[in-house]
Amino acid sequence: MKKSKRTLLIILVVVVALMLAVSSNASAKDNSDEDYVFGLCGSEPCTERVMSAEALEFYDVYYEDYEEYFQINPKKWEYDPIEIDGKKLTFKSSNEKVATVKRDSDTPNACCVKYKGKGSATITAKYDGNVIATMKVKVKNGTCIDPKKLKVKFKQSSYVDPGYYFWPECTVKYGNKTLRPMLDYQVIASNKPGMQTVSLFLQGEYYTEDMSDGGYPIYVSEKIKVIPKGTTIKEISSKSTSITLKWKKQSKNTTGYQIQYATKKNFSDKKTKWIENKKTTKAVIKSLKSGKKYYVRVRTYKTVKSKKYYSKWSKVKSIKTK
C-alpha cells in the first residue's frame, strides 16, 4: 500500500513537472512569436514573401546580386524594440538553394535575403539563441499582368510637399485583386508643387510580359497634386489704420505669399495682399478702419507654368486697430 502511494506520488510530481515545462515553453514561444516580426523595407510586416522567378531573372541581369532587406520589428509598436546586440542576433535559411540570408552590417536588426531558385525556405531570426521571428520564402512562377489594366486610386486629392520624394498612399487593383503596398508594388512621386506623375514599381510575384516593367517604373495615368508647405504667423501688431504682420519664411519650393484680411470671421469680405518675394517675411496692411477688429491669415504659393499652387492657410489671427 505504501509502495503504491509512493508510486502515485512520483507519477503526480512528474505530470506536474511536465505540465509546467510545457506551459513554460508555450509561454516563451508565445512571447517571441507575439513580439517580433520580419519587416520589409523596415515597416511592412512580412510573414511570407513570394517572389516571381521570371522577375528575379530580370533583376539578376540588371542588378547582378539582387537582395531584399528586412528588419526585425516589434509587432506592436507600443513595445520598445529589443536592445540589439549584433553578436546575439543571427539569421538562418532552411534551404539555401532557394534563398540565402546574412546580417546587414549597416543596420543591427536587419538582414538581406538573396533569392537563388524556385522552391520554399524559412528564414529564422534568433536572438541570444532564442527564436524571435520567422518568415516563409517562396520563389515560383510569377503572375504576368498587363500594366494598362492596373487601376490606381489615391487616398488624397492633394499632398503637401514633404521636402523629398515621397510615397503617396493609394489603392492598386488588378481585376478583382487588391495588390499590397511594399509587398506587391511601390509608388513614388516628386515633391515639387504642381501636377506630378507617379511611378509604380511591381515587385514580389508580379511582372510584365516584356519584363521592362519588372524593374523600371510604370507611369500611372492619374496624376496627383502636390502643394507647397505652408507657413505660420509669428507676430501681429496694429496701429490706428494699419496692421503689421510677420510670418515664418518658407523659401523652398515657394514663389511667394498670399495674405488675406477681413472684418468678418468667415472672410466673406476678404481683401488680398500679394508678396512676390519668397524671402520677405513682413508686411504692413494699410488704409484700415480705426477701432475695428480684423482677421488675418497667410499661405504660400508656387507658380508652375503660369499656374499658382497654394499651401493650406495658416491659423487665423485676429487683432483690433487702435
C-alpha positions, 0 to 999 in steps of 0.5 A: 500500500505504501509502495503504491502511494509512493508510486502515485506520488512520483507519477503526480510530481512528474505530470506536474513537472511536465505540465509546467515545462510545457506551459513554460515553453508555450509561454516563451514561444508565445512571447517571441512569436507575439513580439517580433516580426520580419519587416520589409523595407523596415515597416511592412510586416512580412510573414511570407514573401513570394517572389516571381522567378521570371522577375528575379531573372530580370533583376539578376541581369540588371542588378547582378546580386539582387537582395531584399532587406528586412528588419526585425520589428516589434509587432506592436509598436507600443513595445520598445524594440529589443536592445540589439546586440549584433553578436546575439542576433543571427539569421538562418535559411532552411534551404539555401538553394532557394534563398540565402540570408546574412546580417546587414552590417549597416543596420543591427536588426536587419538582414538581406535575403538573396533569392537563388531558385524556385522552391520554399525556405524559412528564414529564422531570426534568433536572438541570444539563441532564442527564436524571435521571428520567422518568415516563409520564402517562396520563389515560383512562377510569377503572375504576368499582368498587363500594366494598362489594366492596373487601376490606381486610386489615391487616398488624397486629392492633394499632398503637401510637399514633404521636402523629398520624394515621397510615397503617396498612399493609394489603392492598386487593383488588378481585376478583382485583386487588391495588390499590397503596398511594399509587398506587391508594388511601390509608388513614388512621386516628386515633391515639387508643387504642381501636377506630378506623375507617379511611378509604380514599381511591381515587385514580389510575384508580379511582372510584365510580359516584356519584363521592362516593367519588372524593374523600371517604373510604370507611369500611372495615368492619374496624376496627383497634386502636390502643394507647397508647405505652408507657413505660420504667423509669428507676430501681429501688431496694429496701429490706428489704420494699419496692421503689421504682420510677420510670418515664418519664411518658407523659401523652398519650393515657394514663389511667394505669399498670399495674405488675406484680411477681413472684418468678418470671421468667415472672410466673406469680405476678404481683401488680398495682399500679394508678396512676390518675394519668397524671402520677405517675411513682413508686411504692413496692411494699410488704409484700415478702419480705426477701432475695428477688429480684423482677421488675418491669415497667410499661405504660400504659393508656387507658380508652375507654368503660369499656374499658382499652387497654394499651401493650406492657410495658416491659423487665423489671427485676429487683432483690433486697430487702435 
